[in-house]
């Protein structure tokens, strides 16, 4: 999601900060940093041509008496043109109930269809991708699963923004010859607190469909968090959320680091 006015391991942080500060004159005219984390709502903005943006983070969750985590979930965004980016992701190491293994990968693209605009017309992008069964047996869908999202974004005021997504994905599962279809939705409100600090509040969920029947296995959740822009190309984030309805974690927290390599 795009926060206004702020746009959107740990061992690398001092080096990245030094690199970003030392390169400040060279990147003065670079596009603002707009990330697709930490919220679930994807931004409608693409990375500029020739730039590489890295977004990585830690996710911890508790569901009843069971703790789980994903570290470090990572997304690489590569600008291919003025309106298109390539997206390469990986869930990282997934742990639950005392065991762990590698999660699945993801390959996709984002295409900006409507550029940032004033008034009622939103910025708009289309995202499509494939989940790749690169993970361990207990942590993989064991199938090549497609997904798509339509992302919208509005600037409501100089410090207030609204983003929302709608889409679908198809998930394979062991013992099920057919993929489950999930309808996805999210709405996020972003508020710029200072020139470098922003907050967000988000509502998101999905509905699972088997055949022509919508099942009760979907969920609804909320989360909220902060993003802090250390430099023009380095951002930290932290968030917390909880499930409200359905099959989702009771509570989850996360933190992350996003940065763009200088030209």
C-alpha positions as CSV (number, residue, x, y, z in Angstrom):
1,X,0.0,0.0,0.0
2,X,1.2,3.6,-0.6
3,X,1.3,5.7,2.6
4,X,1.3,9.5,2.3
5,X,3.7,11.2,2.7
6,X,5.9,8.3,3.6
7,X,6.2,5.7,0.8
8,X,6.4,2.3,1.6
9,X,19.2,-9.8,7.9
10,X,19.2,-7.4,10.7
11,X,23.0,-7.9,10.1
12,X,22.7,-6.1,6.8
13,X,21.0,-3.0,8.3
14,X,24.1,-1.0,9.2
15,X,25.7,-1.6,5.8
16,X,22.4,-0.6,4.0
17,X,22.0,2.5,6.0
18,X,25.7,3.5,5.3
19,X,25.2,2.7,1.6
20,X,21.9,4.7,1.4
21,X,23.3,7.8,3.2
22,X,26.6,7.7,1.2
23,X,24.7,7.5,-2.1
24,X,22.2,10.4,-1.2
25,X,23.4,12.9,-3.9
26,X,23.1,10.2,-6.6
27,X,19.6,9.2,-5.7
28,X,18.1,12.6,-5.0
29,X,16.0,12.4,-8.1
30,X,15.0,8.7,-7.6
31,X,11.3,7.8,-7.3
32,X,9.9,7.7,-3.8
33,X,10.0,4.3,-2.1
34,X,6.6,2.6,-2.2
35,X,6.5,-0.9,-0.7
36,X,4.0,-3.8,-0.7
37,X,4.7,-4.6,3.0
38,X,3.9,-4.7,5.8
39,X,0.1,-4.8,5.1
40,X,-1.7,-7.4,3.0
41,X,-3.0,-4.8,0.6
42,X,-0.7,-4.6,-2.5
43,X,0.1,-1.1,-3.8
44,X,-0.9,0.0,-7.3
45,X,2.6,1.4,-8.0
46,X,5.4,-0.4,-9.8
47,X,9.1,-0.2,-9.3
48,X,10.8,2.1,-11.9
49,X,12.6,0.6,-14.9
50,X,16.0,-0.8,-14.1
51,X,15.6,-0.6,-10.3
52,X,15.7,-3.6,-7.8
53,X,13.7,-3.3,-4.6
54,X,14.0,-5.9,-1.8
55,X,11.2,-6.3,0.8
56,X,11.9,-8.8,3.6
57,X,10.6,-9.5,7.1
58,X,9.7,-11.8,10.0
59,X,6.2,-13.1,10.8
60,X,5.3,-14.7,14.1
61,X,1.8,-16.1,14.9
62,X,0.0,-17.8,17.7
63,X,-3.1,-20.0,17.2
64,X,-4.4,-21.4,20.5
65,X,-1.4,-23.1,22.0
66,X,0.5,-23.4,18.7
67,X,3.2,-21.0,17.7
68,X,4.3,-20.5,14.1
69,X,6.7,-18.3,12.1
70,X,8.0,-17.5,8.7
71,X,11.6,-16.0,8.5
72,X,12.6,-14.2,6.4
73,X,9.7,-13.9,3.9
74,X,11.3,-12.0,1.0
75,X,10.0,-10.3,-2.2
76,X,12.3,-9.0,-5.0
77,X,10.7,-6.4,-7.2
78,X,12.5,-5.6,-10.5
79,X,11.4,-2.7,-12.7
80,X,11.0,-3.9,-16.3
81,X,9.4,-0.8,-17.8
82,X,7.5,2.3,-17.0
83,X,4.4,0.3,-16.1
84,X,5.6,-3.3,-15.4
85,X,7.6,-5.1,-12.7
86,X,8.8,-8.7,-12.2
87,X,8.2,-10.2,-8.8
88,X,10.2,-13.1,-7.3
89,X,9.2,-14.2,-3.7
90,X,9.9,-16.9,-1.2
91,X,8.2,-17.7,2.1
92,X,11.5,-18.4,3.8
93,X,11.8,-20.9,6.6
94,X,8.4,-22.0,8.0
95,X,8.1,-23.3,11.5
96,X,5.2,-24.8,13.4
97,X,4.7,-27.3,16.3
98,X,8.4,-27.8,16.8
99,X,9.3,-28.6,13.2
100,X,10.5,-26.4,10.3
101,X,11.2,-26.5,6.6
102,X,11.4,-24.3,3.5
103,X,8.2,-22.7,2.2
104,X,7.1,-22.3,-1.4
105,X,8.3,-19.7,-3.9
106,X,6.4,-17.2,-6.0
107,X,6.9,-15.8,-9.5
108,X,4.7,-13.0,-10.8
109,X,4.3,-9.6,-12.4
110,X,2.5,-6.3,-11.7
111,X,1.2,-4.0,-14.4
112,X,0.1,-0.5,-13.7
113,X,-3.0,0.2,-15.7
114,X,-4.0,3.7,-14.5
115,X,-1.3,6.0,-13.2
116,X,-1.7,8.1,-10.0
117,X,-4.6,10.5,-10.4
118,X,-6.5,13.1,-8.5
119,X,-10.2,13.1,-7.8
120,X,-12.4,10.1,-7.9
121,X,-10.3,8.0,-10.3
122,X,-8.0,5.6,-8.5
123,X,-4.5,4.5,-9.4
124,X,-4.9,0.9,-10.6
125,X,-2.7,-2.2,-11.2
126,X,-3.2,-5.9,-12.1
127,X,-1.0,-8.5,-10.4
128,X,-0.7,-12.1,-11.5
129,X,1.5,-14.9,-10.4
130,X,2.2,-18.6,-9.7
131,X,3.1,-20.2,-6.4
132,X,5.9,-22.7,-7.0
133,X,6.2,-26.0,-5.0
134,X,9.8,-25.4,-3.9
135,X,9.1,-26.1,-0.2
136,X,9.3,-29.2,2.0
137,X,6.6,-31.8,1.9
138,X,4.9,-30.5,5.1
139,X,5.2,-26.8,4.0
140,X,4.4,-26.9,0.3
141,X,1.1,-26.9,-1.6
142,X,2.8,-29.5,-3.9
143,X,1.3,-27.7,-6.9
144,X,1.8,-24.8,-9.3
145,X,-1.0,-22.5,-8.1
146,X,-2.2,-19.4,-10.0
147,X,-3.4,-16.2,-8.4
148,X,-4.4,-12.6,-9.5
149,X,-5.3,-9.4,-7.8
150,X,-6.6,-6.0,-8.9
151,X,-5.1,-3.2,-6.7
152,X,-6.6,0.3,-6.3
153,X,-5.2,3.3,-4.5
154,X,-6.7,6.8,-3.7
155,X,-5.0,9.9,-2.2
156,X,-7.8,11.2,0.0
157,X,-5.6,14.1,1.3
158,X,-1.9,15.0,1.5
159,X,-1.6,12.7,4.5
160,X,-4.4,10.2,4.1
161,X,-4.5,7.4,1.5
162,X,-6.8,4.4,0.8
163,X,-5.9,1.2,-0.9
164,X,-8.0,-1.9,-1.6
165,X,-7.6,-5.2,-3.4
166,X,-9.8,-7.9,-4.8
167,X,-8.8,-11.1,-6.4
168,X,-8.6,-14.9,-6.3
169,X,-6.1,-17.8,-6.0
170,X,-6.3,-21.5,-6.4
171,X,-4.5,-23.8,-3.9
172,X,-3.5,-27.4,-4.3
173,X,-3.5,-29.7,-1.3
174,X,-2.4,-33.2,-0.6
175,X,-5.2,-35.8,-1.2
176,X,-7.4,-33.3,-3.1
177,X,-7.4,-33.8,-6.9
178,X,-8.9,-30.3,-7.4
179,X,-7.6,-27.0,-6.3
180,X,-9.6,-24.9,-3.7
181,X,-10.6,-21.5,-5.0
182,X,-10.2,-18.6,-2.6
183,X,-11.7,-15.1,-3.2
184,X,-9.4,-12.5,-1.7
185,X,-10.2,-9.0,-0.4
186,X,-8.5,-6.3,1.6
187,X,-8.9,-2.6,2.5
188,X,-6.2,-0.5,4.1
189,X,-6.2,3.1,5.4
190,X,-2.8,4.9,5.6
191,X,-2.0,8.0,7.6
192,X,1.1,10.1,7.4
193,X,2.2,11.1,10.9
194,X,5.4,12.9,10.0
195,X,7.6,13.3,6.9
196,X,9.1,9.9,7.7
197,X,6.6,8.1,9.9
198,X,3.3,6.6,8.8
199,X,0.7,4.3,10.2
200,X,-2.0,2.0,8.7
201,X,-5.1,0.1,9.7
202,X,-6.3,-2.8,7.6
203,X,-9.2,-5.2,7.2
204,X,-8.6,-8.3,5.1
205,X,-9.8,-11.9,4.5
206,X,-10.9,-14.6,2.1
207,X,-13.7,-17.0,1.2
208,X,-13.0,-20.6,0.2
209,X,-15.1,-22.2,-2.5
210,X,-15.3,-25.9,-3.4
211,X,-17.3,-26.5,-6.6
212,X,-20.3,-24.1,-6.5
213,X,-20.4,-24.0,-2.7
214,X,-18.8,-21.4,-0.5
215,X,-17.5,-23.2,2.6
216,X,-17.0,-21.9,6.2
217,X,-13.2,-22.2,5.9
218,X,-12.5,-18.6,5.1
219,X,-11.4,-15.9,7.5
220,X,-11.5,-12.2,8.4
221,X,-8.7,-10.4,10.2
222,X,-7.4,-6.9,11.1
223,X,-4.0,-5.5,11.5
224,X,-2.2,-2.2,12.2
225,X,1.3,-1.0,12.1
226,X,4.0,1.7,11.5
227,X,6.5,2.4,8.7
228,X,9.6,4.5,9.3
229,X,11.6,5.9,6.3
230,X,15.3,5.9,7.5
231,X,16.5,7.3,4.1
232,X,15.0,7.8,0.7
233,X,15.7,4.1,-0.1
234,X,15.5,2.3,3.3
235,X,12.3,1.6,5.3
236,X,11.6,-0.2,8.5
237,X,8.2,-1.6,9.5
238,X,6.4,-3.2,12.4
239,X,2.8,-4.5,12.7
240,X,0.4,-6.5,14.8
241,X,-2.9,-8.1,14.1
242,X,-5.5,-10.7,15.0
243,X,-8.1,-12.9,13.5
244,X,-11.7,-12.1,14.0
245,X,-13.6,-14.9,12.2
246,X,-12.8,-18.3,10.7
247,X,-9.6,-20.2,10.3
248,X,-6.8,-17.7,11.0
249,X,-4.3,-17.0,13.7
250,X,-5.5,-15.6,17.1
251,X,-2.7,-13.0,17.0
252,X,0.3,-12.3,14.8
253,X,3.1,-9.8,14.8
254,X,5.9,-8.9,12.3
255,X,8.7,-6.6,11.4
256,X,10.6,-5.9,8.3
257,X,13.1,-4.1,6.2
258,X,12.7,-2.8,2.7
259,X,15.3,-1.1,0.5
260,X,16.0,-0.2,-3.0
261,X,19.5,-0.6,-4.5
262,X,20.8,2.8,-5.7
263,X,21.4,3.3,-9.4
